[in-house]
Amino acid sequence: MINKSNIIDELKLIIKQKGMKYTEQRAIILQILVNLDEHLNAEEIHSIIQKEYPEQNIGIATIYRTLNFLEEVKLISSISFGADGKKYEGNIKEHHDHLICIKCNKIVEFFDEQIEQRQQKIADKYNFNMTDHSMQIYGICQECQKSNQ
């Protein structure tokens, strides 16, 4: 887990190690994902940038490239929605899993110690060295269930 207060320093260090150039655009995209407690797609990030940073003139292609880079270096993570693309979040929170509504795409984060322990038991049973995992449970949220009645 990365500390929110030094996330930009972490970005600068990674970029330097890779021999790349630090850009304000990368920092802005990362800060949006870290500061908002939401899961956002590239278009939503683009909309926020247009409203809050209009002078930056960051195009959607730059946002997609930056998201791919930030995910590759593990500063952010994503949840895939198949043909609907991905939603991203900053990697500053403690480990958590997700409930995902297949109707409205709402994402609920949760943590369950019993699930975590069970996963480790399964890994141990198969002599598997688990280094990371993610759990995504798909279904229909309470609001969407009510609207279908």
N, CA, C and O atoms as a DFTB+ gen file, in Angstrom:
596 C
 N C O
     1  1       0.841      -1.177       0.000
     2  2       0.000       0.000       0.000
     3  2       0.882       1.233       0.000
     4  3       1.908       1.266       0.678
     5  1       0.493       2.236      -0.747
     6  2       1.254       3.463      -0.898
     7  2       0.588       4.550      -0.073
     8  3      -0.639       4.623       0.000
     9  1       1.398       5.391       0.546
    10  2       0.917       6.481       1.367
    11  2       0.412       7.618       0.485
    12  3       1.088       8.018      -0.463
    13  1      -0.776       8.140       0.797
    14  2      -1.395       9.210       0.005
    15  2      -0.527      10.468      -0.032
    16  3      -0.445      11.137      -1.062
    17  1       0.116      10.786       1.082
    18  2       0.867      12.036       1.167
    19  2       2.136      12.045       0.324
    20  3       2.625      13.114      -0.041
    21  1       2.674      10.873       0.010
    22  2       3.905      10.869      -0.791
    23  2       3.740      10.147      -2.127
    24  3       4.711       9.646      -2.693
    25  1       2.516      10.097      -2.622
    26  2       2.254       9.380      -3.877
    27  2       2.959      10.040      -5.063
    28  3       3.433       9.343      -5.960
    29  1       3.034      11.357      -5.080
    30  2       3.684      12.045      -6.194
    31  2       5.192      11.818      -6.126
    32  3       5.843      11.677      -7.161
    33  1       5.753      11.781      -4.919
    34  2       7.182      11.451      -4.777
    35  2       7.456      10.046      -5.303
    36  3       8.472       9.807      -5.956
    37  1       6.550       9.126      -5.018
    38  2       6.674       7.751      -5.514
    39  2       6.628       7.731      -7.044
    40  3       7.406       7.028      -7.689
    41  1       5.709       8.510      -7.613
    42  2       5.605       8.615      -9.068
    43  2       6.907       9.159      -9.651
    44  3       7.428       8.619     -10.627
    45  1       7.424      10.219      -9.056
    46  2       8.672      10.825      -9.550
    47  2       9.822       9.827      -9.502
    48  3      10.625       9.752     -10.432
    49  1       9.901       9.068      -8.427
    50  2      10.963       8.072      -8.278
    51  2      10.853       6.992      -9.360
    52  3      11.852       6.634      -9.984
    53  1       9.662       6.484      -9.578
    54  2       9.452       5.446     -10.591
    55  2       9.807       5.975     -11.977
    56  3      10.471       5.292     -12.756
    57  1       9.368       7.177     -12.278
    58  2       9.647       7.766     -13.588
    59  2      11.144       7.949     -13.775
    60  3      11.674       7.684     -14.855
    61  1      11.827       8.401     -12.735
    62  2      13.286       8.579     -12.811
    63  2      13.980       7.235     -13.043
    64  3      14.884       7.135     -13.872
    65  1      13.553       6.202     -12.305
    66  2      14.149       4.868     -12.449
    67  2      13.957       4.319     -13.853
    68  3      14.801       3.575     -14.352
    69  1      12.856       4.681     -14.491
    70  2      12.574       4.200     -15.843
    71  2      13.174       5.105     -16.920
    72  3      13.020       4.841     -18.113
    73  1      13.861       6.174     -16.496
    74  2      14.473       7.081     -17.451
    75  2      13.462       7.892     -18.245
    76  3      13.718       8.295     -19.379
    77  1      12.307       8.124     -17.629
    78  2      11.248       8.872     -18.296
    79  2      11.218      10.311     -17.779
    80  3      11.938      10.667     -16.846
    81  1      10.378      11.120     -18.400
    82  2      10.233      12.517     -18.021
    83  2       8.995      12.684     -17.150
    84  3       7.921      12.183     -17.484
    85  1       9.146      13.385     -16.038
    86  2       8.015      13.682     -15.171
    87  2       7.132      14.715     -15.866
    88  3       7.623      15.717     -16.385
    89  1       5.824      14.459     -15.870
    90  2       4.899      15.433     -16.444
    91  2       3.794      15.740     -15.445
    92  3       3.391      14.881     -14.661
    93  1       3.319      16.960     -15.485
    94  2       2.217      17.384     -14.634
    95  2       0.953      16.591     -14.965
    96  3       0.136      16.330     -14.082
    97  1       0.789      16.207     -16.234
    98  2      -0.391      15.445     -16.640
    99  2      -0.481      14.116     -15.897
   100  3      -1.554      13.741     -15.424
   101  1       0.639      13.405     -15.793
   102  2       0.637      12.129     -15.063
   103  2       0.271      12.355     -13.600
   104  3      -0.514      11.605     -13.019
   105  1       0.846      13.391     -13.022
   106  2       0.585      13.688     -11.611
   107  2      -0.887      14.030     -11.387
   108  3      -1.483      13.590     -10.404
   109  1      -1.465      14.799     -12.278
   110  2      -2.874      15.183     -12.142
   111  2      -3.768      13.951     -12.197
   112  3      -4.664      13.803     -11.366
   113  1      -3.541      13.084     -13.145
   114  2      -4.361      11.866     -13.283
   115  2      -4.235      10.993     -12.036
   116  3      -5.232      10.481     -11.526
   117  1      -3.018      10.829     -11.553
   118  2      -2.812      10.035     -10.337
   119  2      -3.489      10.676      -9.140
   120  3      -4.132       9.984      -8.351
   121  1      -3.356      11.991      -8.990
   122  2      -3.973      12.677      -7.848
   123  2      -5.496      12.575      -7.875
   124  3      -6.125      12.431      -6.827
   125  1      -6.085      12.646      -9.054
   126  2      -7.541      12.494      -9.154
   127  2      -7.957      11.131      -8.604
   128  3      -8.912      11.038      -7.832
   129  1      -7.252      10.086      -8.994
   130  2      -7.616       8.736      -8.544
   131  2      -7.347       8.533      -7.058
   132  3      -8.056       7.773      -6.398
   133  1      -6.348       9.192      -6.537
   134  2      -6.002       9.035      -5.125
   135  2      -6.925       9.875      -4.241
   136  3      -7.324       9.436      -3.162
   137  1      -7.261      11.075      -4.697
   138  2      -8.033      11.993      -3.865
   139  2      -9.531      11.726      -3.877
   140  3     -10.221      12.026      -2.903
   141  1     -10.038      11.168      -4.968
   142  2     -11.461      10.831      -5.016
   143  2     -11.633       9.380      -4.590
   144  3     -10.936       8.495      -5.086
   145  1     -12.532       9.147      -3.699
   146  2     -12.751       7.794      -3.203
   147  2     -13.770       7.089      -4.095
   148  3     -14.810       6.617      -3.636
   149  1     -13.433       7.033      -5.391
   150  2     -14.330       6.441      -6.370
   151  2     -13.534       5.586      -7.338
   152  3     -12.306       5.654      -7.385
   153  1     -14.241       4.794      -8.096
   154  2     -13.662       4.037      -9.199
   155  2     -14.068       4.779     -10.465
   156  3     -15.259       4.935     -10.734
   157  1     -13.105       5.234     -11.237
   158  2     -13.388       6.081     -12.390
   159  2     -12.863       5.466     -13.679
   160  3     -11.821       4.811     -13.684
   161  1     -13.590       5.678     -14.771
   162  2     -13.072       5.266     -16.072
   163  2     -12.344       6.450     -16.718
   164  3     -12.356       7.560     -16.185
   165  1     -11.718       6.206     -17.854
   166  2     -10.919       7.241     -18.508
   167  2     -11.766       8.458     -18.877
   168  3     -11.310       9.593     -18.740
   169  1     -12.981       8.233     -19.337
   170  2     -13.843       9.339     -19.736
   171  2     -14.234      10.199     -18.535
   172  3     -14.307      11.423     -18.648
   173  1     -14.484       9.569     -17.391
   174  2     -14.815      10.328     -16.177
   175  2     -13.617      11.152     -15.722
   176  3     -13.775      12.296     -15.295
   177  1     -12.433      10.582     -15.810
   178  2     -11.213      11.325     -15.463
   179  2     -11.040      12.509     -16.417
   180  3     -10.699      13.612     -15.990
   181  1     -11.275      12.276     -17.695
   182  2     -11.173      13.338     -18.700
   183  2     -12.130      14.485     -18.379
   184  3     -11.762      15.655     -18.478
   185  1     -13.345      14.145     -18.000
   186  2     -14.349      15.153     -17.644
   187  2     -13.906      15.977     -16.434
   188  3     -14.069      17.197     -16.417
   189  1     -13.352      15.317     -15.433
   190  2     -12.855      16.019     -14.238
   191  2     -11.721      16.964     -14.617
   192  3     -11.675      18.102     -14.151
   193  1     -10.822      16.500     -15.449
   194  2      -9.691      17.333     -15.871
   195  2     -10.191      18.559     -16.634
   196  3      -9.707      19.669     -16.413
   197  1     -11.154      18.361     -17.525
   198  2     -11.683      19.490     -18.288
   199  2     -12.306      20.539     -17.381
   200  3     -12.214      21.732     -17.667
   201  1     -12.946      20.111     -16.279
   202  2     -13.579      21.042     -15.349
   203  2     -12.571      21.683     -14.404
   204  3     -12.606      22.895     -14.189
   205  1     -11.674      20.880     -13.840
   206  2     -10.795      21.355     -12.777
   207  2      -9.418      21.814     -13.248
   208  3      -8.759      22.597     -12.563
   209  1      -8.982      21.337     -14.402
   210  2      -7.659      21.686     -14.934
   211  2      -7.752      22.042     -16.421
   212  3      -7.032      21.460     -17.233
   213  1      -8.620      22.984     -16.791
   214  2      -8.821      23.259     -18.226
   215  2      -7.552      23.744     -18.932
   216  3      -7.394      23.547     -20.137
   217  1      -6.665      24.367     -18.192
   218  2      -5.421      24.868     -18.791
   219  2      -4.470      23.749     -19.193
   220  3      -3.551      23.974     -19.980
   221  1      -4.677      22.550     -18.666
   222  2      -3.782      21.429     -18.962
   223  2      -4.020      20.837     -20.349
   224  3      -3.084      20.330     -20.969
   225  1      -5.255      20.892     -20.845
   226  2      -5.561      20.389     -22.189
   227  2      -5.045      18.953     -22.386
   228  3      -4.320      18.672     -23.340
   229  1      -5.427      18.059     -21.477
   230  2      -5.005      16.663     -21.535
   231  2      -6.013      15.882     -22.361
   232  3      -7.195      15.841     -22.020
   233  1      -5.562      15.267     -23.436
   234  2      -6.439      14.500     -24.310
   235  2      -6.739      13.117     -23.766
   236  3      -6.031      12.610     -22.896
   237  1      -7.777      12.525     -24.278
   238  2      -8.201      11.195     -23.825
   239  2      -7.137      10.139     -24.104
   240  3      -6.974       9.210     -23.313
   241  1      -6.409      10.262     -25.215
   242  2      -5.353       9.286     -25.526
   243  2      -4.245       9.350     -24.474
   244  3      -3.710       8.317     -24.071
   245  1      -3.905      10.548     -24.036
   246  2      -2.896      10.706     -22.969
   247  2      -3.389      10.080     -21.680
   248  3      -2.614       9.466     -20.946
   249  1      -4.667      10.233     -21.403
   250  2      -5.235       9.645     -20.183
   251  2      -5.138       8.125     -20.246
   252  3      -4.727       7.494     -19.272
   253  1      -5.507       7.534     -21.367
   254  2      -5.415       6.072     -21.490
   255  2      -3.968       5.590     -21.343
   256  3      -3.710       4.613     -20.639
   257  1      -3.035       6.264     -21.995
   258  2      -1.619       5.869     -21.880
   259  2      -1.137       5.992     -20.441
   260  3      -0.427       5.120     -19.940
   261  1      -1.523       7.072     -19.786
   262  2      -1.100       7.294     -18.401
   263  2      -1.713       6.252     -17.471
   264  3      -1.030       5.740     -16.583
   265  1      -2.972       5.938     -17.661
   266  2      -3.618       4.907     -16.832
   267  2      -2.914       3.569     -17.000
   268  3      -2.674       2.871     -16.015
   269  1      -2.582       3.203     -18.228
   270  2      -1.857       1.950     -18.459
   271  2      -0.515       1.962     -17.743
   272  3      -0.136       0.976     -17.112
   273  1       0.207       3.080     -17.838
   274  2       1.508       3.201     -17.179
   275  2       1.358       3.110     -15.660
   276  3       2.084       2.356     -15.011
   277  1       0.418       3.877     -15.087
   278  2       0.236       3.892     -13.632
   279  2      -0.177       2.526     -13.099
   280  3       0.208       2.145     -11.994
   281  1      -0.956       1.793     -13.879
   282  2      -1.338       0.445     -13.469
   283  2      -0.144      -0.506     -13.575
   284  3       0.052      -1.360     -12.710
   285  1       0.635      -0.358     -14.614
   286  2       1.828      -1.195     -14.810
   287  2       2.804      -1.051     -13.642
   288  3       3.415      -2.033     -13.220
   289  1       2.954       0.171     -13.115
   290  2       3.893       0.406     -12.013
   291  2       3.210       0.297     -10.644
   292  3       3.796       0.632      -9.614
   293  1       1.966      -0.177     -10.656
   294  2       1.206      -0.518      -9.448
   295  2       0.871       0.672      -8.548
   296  3       0.734       0.510      -7.336
   297  1       0.740       1.865      -9.129
   298  2       0.269       3.022      -8.369
   299  2      -1.256       3.090      -8.367
   300  3      -1.860       3.732      -7.508
   301  1      -1.875       2.411      -9.352
   302  2      -3.327       2.304      -9.418
   303  2      -3.687       0.864      -9.777
   304  3      -2.831       0.085     -10.197
   305  1      -4.952       0.527      -9.607
   306  2      -5.428      -0.782     -10.048
   307  2      -6.751      -0.579     -10.768
   308  3      -7.359       0.489     -10.692
   309  1      -7.187      -1.616     -11.463
   310  2      -8.413      -1.487     -12.245
   311  2      -9.322      -2.692     -12.059
   312  3      -8.907      -3.771     -11.635
   313  1     -10.568      -2.457     -12.394
   314  2     -11.571      -3.513     -12.470
   315  2     -12.079      -3.487     -13.901
   316  3     -12.475      -2.436     -14.404
   317  1     -12.070      -4.633     -14.554
   318  2     -12.504      -4.706     -15.944
   319  2     -14.011      -4.908     -16.031
   320  3     -14.592      -5.717     -15.309
   321  1     -14.627      -4.151     -16.935
   322  2     -16.051      -4.294     -17.206
   323  2     -16.263      -4.816     -18.616
   324  3     -17.249      -4.469     -19.267
   325  1     -15.342      -5.649     -19.093
   326  2     -15.458      -6.251     -20.417
   327  2     -15.492      -5.202     -21.508
   328  3     -14.599      -4.359     -21.591
   329  1     -16.512      -5.245     -22.341
   330  2     -16.635      -4.312     -23.460
   331  2     -16.813      -2.870     -22.975
   332  3     -16.553      -1.927     -23.723
   333  1     -17.251      -2.699     -21.738
   334  2     -17.448      -1.360     -21.188
   335  2     -16.163      -0.746     -20.642
   336  3     -16.189       0.365     -20.112
   337  1     -15.044      -1.452     -20.762
   338  2     -13.760      -0.897     -20.339
   339  2     -13.424      -1.161     -18.887
   340  3     -13.913      -2.110     -18.274
   341  1     -12.575      -0.296     -18.355
   342  2     -12.075      -0.457     -16.992
   343  2     -12.429       0.751     -16.134
   344  3     -12.639       1.857     -16.634
   345  1     -12.488       0.507     -14.832
   346  2     -12.578       1.579     -13.848
   347  2     -11.343       1.455     -12.970
   348  3     -10.894       0.351     -12.661
   349  1     -10.803       2.593     -12.573
   350  2      -9.525       2.646     -11.873
   351  2      -9.688       3.234     -10.477
   352  3     -10.610       4.002     -10.202
   353  1      -8.756       2.843      -9.601
   354  2      -8.670       3.431      -8.266
   355  2      -7.209       3.490      -7.863
   356  3      -6.391       2.700      -8.335
   357  1      -6.886       4.435      -6.982
   358  2      -5.525       4.550      -6.471
   359  2      -5.211       3.410      -5.523
   360  3      -6.100       2.898      -4.844
   361  1      -3.960       3.014      -5.475
   362  2      -3.535       1.916      -4.598
   363  2      -3.057       2.440      -3.245
   364  3      -1.937       2.154      -2.822
   365  1      -3.904       3.203      -2.576
   366  2      -3.512       3.744      -1.278
   367  2      -4.310       3.145      -0.130
   368  3      -4.009       3.403       1.035
   369  1      -5.315       2.355      -0.442
   370  2      -6.163       1.769       0.588
   371  2      -5.621       0.411       1.004
   372  3      -4.843      -0.220       0.288
   373  1      -6.054      -0.016       2.177
   374  2      -5.778      -1.378       2.607
   375  2      -6.452      -2.324       1.616
   376  3      -7.357      -1.930       0.880
   377  1      -6.000      -3.571       1.610
   378  2      -6.590      -4.558       0.707
   379  2      -8.099      -4.621       0.907
   380  3      -8.596      -4.564       2.032
   381  1      -8.809      -4.736      -0.194
   382  2     -10.258      -4.898      -0.155
   383  2     -10.702      -5.628      -1.416
   384  3      -9.954      -5.733      -2.389
   385  1     -11.918      -6.122      -1.381
   386  2     -12.515      -6.802      -2.515
   387  2     -13.719      -5.989      -2.980
   388  3     -14.048      -4.966      -2.380
   389  1     -14.376      -6.440      -4.044
   390  2     -15.428      -5.634      -4.650
   391  2     -16.696      -6.428      -4.939
   392  3     -16.643      -7.579      -5.372
   393  1     -17.846      -5.783      -4.690
   394  2     -19.146      -6.219      -5.170
   395  2     -19.475      -5.296      -6.338
   396  3     -19.401      -4.076      -6.191
   397  1     -19.838      -5.850      -7.494
   398  2     -20.055      -5.045      -8.699
   399  2     -21.442      -5.319      -9.251
   400  3     -21.783      -6.459      -9.567
   401  1     -22.242      -4.260      -9.365
   402  2     -23.593      -4.388      -9.914
   403  2     -23.515      -4.465     -11.435
   404  3     -22.918      -3.603     -12.080
   405  1     -24.119      -5.498     -11.997
   406  2     -24.072      -5.684     -13.451
   407  2     -25.099      -4.815     -14.184
   408  3     -25.098      -4.762     -15.414
   409  1     -25.970      -4.137     -13.441
   410  2     -26.955      -3.244     -14.077
   411  2     -26.453      -1.803     -14.110
   412  3     -26.455      -1.174     -15.169
   413  1     -26.026      -1.277     -12.974
   414  2     -25.632       0.141     -12.902
   415  2     -24.120       0.344     -12.763
   416  3     -23.652       1.482     -12.742
   417  1     -23.355      -0.746     -12.668
   418  2     -21.893      -0.714     -12.499
   419  2     -21.430      -0.124     -11.173
   420  3     -20.267       0.254     -11.036
   421  1     -22.322      -0.043     -10.207
   422  2     -21.943       0.421      -8.872
   423  2     -20.920      -0.556      -8.298
   424  3     -21.026      -1.767      -8.492
   425  1     -19.928      -0.015      -7.587
   426  2     -18.899      -0.843      -6.969
   427  2     -18.914      -0.597      -5.464
   428  3     -18.831       0.545      -5.011
   429  1     -19.018      -1.666      -4.705
   430  2     -18.982      -1.603      -3.246
   431  2     -17.719      -2.322      -2.792
   432  3     -17.484      -3.474      -3.157
   433  1     -16.912      -1.636      -1.996
   434  2     -15.698      -2.251      -1.454
   435  2     -16.023      -2.930      -0.136
   436  3     -16.832      -2.433       0.648
   437  1     -15.384      -4.078       0.104
   438  2     -15.569      -4.772       1.375
   439  2     -14.307      -5.538       1.745
   440  3     -13.453      -5.815       0.902
   441  1     -14.213      -5.868       3.013
   442  2     -13.129      -6.712       3.522
   443  2     -13.758      -7.729       4.456
   444  3     -14.597      -7.380       5.286
   445  1     -13.356      -8.978       4.324
   446  2     -13.877     -10.033       5.184
   447  2     -12.723     -10.931       5.603
   448  3     -12.123     -11.615       4.774
   449  1     -12.424     -10.925       6.875
   450  2     -11.286     -11.684       7.400
   451  2     -11.432     -13.183       7.137
   452  3     -10.443     -13.853       6.838
   453  1     -12.647     -13.718       7.243
   454  2     -12.850     -15.153       6.996
   455  2     -12.526     -15.520       5.552
   456  3     -11.931     -16.566       5.295
   457  1     -12.915     -14.667       4.612
   458  2     -12.589     -14.926       3.198
   459  2     -11.076     -14.904       3.007
   460  3     -10.518     -15.759       2.319
   461  1     -10.421     -13.929       3.614
   462  2      -8.960     -13.818       3.485
   463  2      -8.278     -15.075       4.038
   464  3      -7.372     -15.623       3.410
   465  1      -8.720     -15.526       5.220
   466  2      -8.132     -16.718       5.827
   467  2      -8.400     -17.960       4.972
   468  3      -7.528     -18.815       4.819
   469  1      -9.589     -18.050       4.430
   470  2      -9.948     -19.212       3.599
   471  2      -9.090     -19.261       2.332
   472  3      -8.639     -20.331       1.922
   473  1      -8.870     -18.111       1.726
   474  2      -8.027     -18.068       0.532
   475  2      -6.607     -18.540       0.849
   476  3      -5.999     -19.268       0.065
   477  1      -6.087     -18.122       1.998
   478  2      -4.743     -18.542       2.384
   479  2      -4.703     -20.043       2.644
   480  3      -3.732     -20.703       2.274
   481  1      -5.747     -20.599       3.276
   482  2      -5.809     -22.047       3.504
   483  2      -5.814     -22.804       2.178
   484  3      -5.143     -23.827       2.041
   485  1      -6.563     -22.306       1.212
   486  2      -6.617     -22.950      -0.103
   487  2      -5.240     -22.896      -0.768
   488  3      -4.779     -23.893      -1.323
   489  1      -4.591     -21.749      -0.711
   490  2      -3.249     -21.620      -1.293
   491  2      -2.282     -22.585      -0.609
   492  3      -1.493     -23.257      -1.273
   493  1      -2.350     -22.650       0.725
   494  2      -1.473     -23.560       1.474
   495  2      -1.753     -25.020       1.104
   496  3      -0.820     -25.808       0.944
   497  1      -3.026     -25.382       0.969
   498  2      -3.408     -26.756       0.637
   499  2      -2.755     -27.212      -0.664
   500  3      -2.366     -28.373      -0.800
   501  1      -2.639     -26.294      -1.615
   502  2      -2.054     -26.629      -2.912
   503  2      -0.593     -26.206      -3.022
   504  3      -0.029     -26.138      -4.114
   505  1       0.018     -25.917      -1.847
   506  2       1.415     -25.511      -1.806
   507  2       1.680     -24.366      -2.794
   508  3       2.647     -24.375      -3.556
   509  1       0.779     -23.389      -2.743
   510  2       0.821     -22.254      -3.661
   511  2       1.211     -21.011      -2.871
   512  3       0.575     -20.682      -1.869
   513  1       2.248     -20.327      -3.318
   514  2       2.699     -19.109      -2.641
   515  2       1.912     -17.922      -3.192
   516  3       2.271     -17.356      -4.224
   517  1       0.844     -17.553      -2.502
   518  2      -0.006     -16.453      -2.947
   519  2       0.711     -15.129      -2.689
   520  3       1.110     -14.841      -1.561
   521  1       0.870     -14.336      -3.730
   522  2       1.523     -13.028      -3.587
   523  2       0.517     -11.887      -3.619
   524  3       0.800     -10.799      -3.116
   525  1      -0.634     -12.119      -4.194
   526  2      -1.672     -11.102      -4.275
   527  2      -2.946     -11.787      -4.749
   528  3      -2.911     -12.917      -5.236
   529  1      -4.053     -11.106      -4.604
   530  2      -5.306     -11.622      -5.135
   531  2      -6.310     -10.487      -5.217
   532  3      -6.150      -9.439      -4.591
   533  1      -7.333     -10.721      -5.994
   534  2      -8.468      -9.799      -6.015
   535  2      -9.735     -10.626      -6.155
   536  3      -9.765     -11.643      -6.847
   537  1     -10.766     -10.167      -5.488
   538  2     -12.045     -10.847      -5.580
   539  2     -13.071      -9.844      -6.073
   540  3     -13.175      -8.732      -5.557
   541  1     -13.817     -10.253      -7.070
   542  2     -14.885      -9.428      -7.613
   543  2     -16.137     -10.282      -7.676
   544  3     -16.173     -11.312      -8.349
   545  1     -17.153      -9.843      -6.970
   546  2     -18.421     -10.557      -6.948
   547  2     -19.426      -9.740      -7.753
   548  3     -19.691      -8.581      -7.432
   549  1     -19.983     -10.344      -8.796
   550  2     -20.916      -9.655      -9.677
   551  2     -22.347     -10.035      -9.312
   552  3     -22.632     -11.186      -8.980
   553  1     -23.228      -9.064      -9.379
   554  2     -24.632      -9.309      -9.083
   555  2     -25.432      -8.045      -9.306
   556  3     -25.043      -7.188     -10.100
   557  1     -26.550      -7.926      -8.607
   558  2     -27.435      -6.771      -8.763
   559  2     -27.589      -6.098      -7.399
   560  3     -27.995      -6.727      -6.421
   561  1     -27.259      -4.809      -7.355
   562  2     -27.287      -4.062      -6.089
   563  2     -28.726      -3.863      -5.606
   564  3     -29.683      -4.098      -6.344
   565  1     -28.854      -3.433      -4.379
   566  2     -30.161      -3.269      -3.749
   567  2     -31.028      -2.252      -4.510
   568  3     -32.223      -2.478      -4.701
   569  1     -30.430      -1.141      -4.939
   570  2     -31.198      -0.114      -5.652
   571  2     -31.770      -0.655      -6.963
   572  3     -32.929      -0.406      -7.294
   573  1     -30.936      -1.402      -7.710
   574  2     -31.395      -1.967      -8.984
   575  2     -32.450      -3.058      -8.762
   576  3     -33.365      -3.212      -9.572
   577  1     -32.321      -3.812      -7.668
   578  2     -33.340      -4.824      -7.354
   579  2     -34.683      -4.153      -7.091
   580  3     -35.723      -4.639      -7.537
   581  1     -34.662      -3.049      -6.376
   582  2     -35.898      -2.322      -6.063
   583  2     -36.533      -1.743      -7.319
   584  3     -37.756      -1.756      -7.460
   585  1     -35.719      -1.242      -8.223
   586  2     -36.262      -0.607      -9.435
   587  2     -36.843      -1.626     -10.405
   588  3     -37.578      -1.254     -11.320
   589  1     -36.527      -2.908     -10.222
   590  2     -37.063      -3.954     -11.092
   591  2     -38.366      -4.542     -10.584
   592  3     -38.995      -5.350     -11.267
   593  1     -38.772      -4.142      -9.395
   594  2     -39.986      -4.739      -8.806
   595  2     -41.233      -4.022      -9.234
   596  3     -42.332      -4.398      -8.827
